[in-house]
Amino acid sequence: MQPRGNPAAGELGDPGPRARLLLVLARSWDETFRHGVCDHRVKELCRVYISRSVNCEYCGNQRSVQAATRGLTEGKYDELLNFEKSDRYTEREKAALAYAEAIAWKLPTDDAFWERLHAHFSEPELVELGCVIGLTFGQQSWLRLLNIGHHEVMPGTAASLAPGFATPDDMAATMAADDYWAKH
């Protein structure tokens, strides 16, 4: 048997017996990311931090419409990888991003780390935020493995895409630009 390599997005086909598990994933994402106890804007910053820190262009070039309607602006995404040094983020946002960083990179934590988190978040918020970060990290690893790009899944829609990604031509121009985030 010849190795096939990764499947194209269309080859994933009808999930059949996997439908139940895909539903579980979708429900988990809906309950933790879209709803829940933690501020959605903070969850969105952590989601995109993970995307950019592991160079997942698929997720790093998506935006939460819900977070935007609640006041999260495009400028907040610009310095995610240097969040500790940036003045764009509140101390609460920086604490959440430090949590995402520690989860993604298995950084050592100490009492000061947890005190910082507990100064800004309740236990239920930390659990939810950890779940969102973990789900994000896992699904992005899978998308990168399959090499799935925008406009391959749900072609013809620009829903939830970052500026410069509305069409395949726009996406190609944005990704070719010298200041494109994934080139750095």
Summary of the structure (lengths in Angstrom):
residues: 184
radius of gyration: 17.3
end to end distance: 39.3
largest distance: 56.6
contacts: 476
relative contact order: 0.15
helix: 64%
strand: 2%
